[in-house]
Amino acid sequence: MQASDRDALKERHHFREWAGQSAAGDRAVRNFTFTGNELPGFRLDRVDRREAAQPPRLTAFWRRGETQAVVRVDVFDCASSDAAHEYLIDALNEFESAGIGRRTDMNFGDVAFGTDSVALFARGNLVVLVRKATPQPEPVTPIAQAIDTIILGRLRAG
């Protein structure tokens, strides 16, 4: 992304208001993974870890019970909370819709963005993207909240 585009995104999403603010301080979660028990009512179908990606990424697909509804969760492992906030701008650039905006009404993440079908947030050094992977309706907010709770627990555990 060109510097001018990055600056425009930072301005549009009020980066200065939230950048550098993290409840985790300098604590970090490394090598985040799922066991399959994190989301009650969902079954972990597939996990893919890409260590060579920058930042490294874990992608997990969760299916609601025996239905066709699938949710994709991407967790990006950044070097620090500051790096996570910078990466959040890159992630926001991936959305073509101007409809994605900051969600101060959500109780997950140090900073959160989203719509009804996508949640994007940073917590500590991690950036998390939760989105529907199938056309079936599936609210993403409860899933984002559950994942954030897991991250908080791991940050506290050190």
ZIZI-V249017 format. One record per helix or strand of 3 or more residues. SS is the DSSP state (H for helix, E for strand). FROM is the first residue (numbers start at 0). TO is the last residue. If there is no record, write none. Layout:
SS;FROM;TO
SS;FROM;TO
This chain:
H;2;11
H;14;17
E;41;49
E;55;63
E;69;76
H;80;92
E;110;113
E;117;122
E;125;131
H;140;156
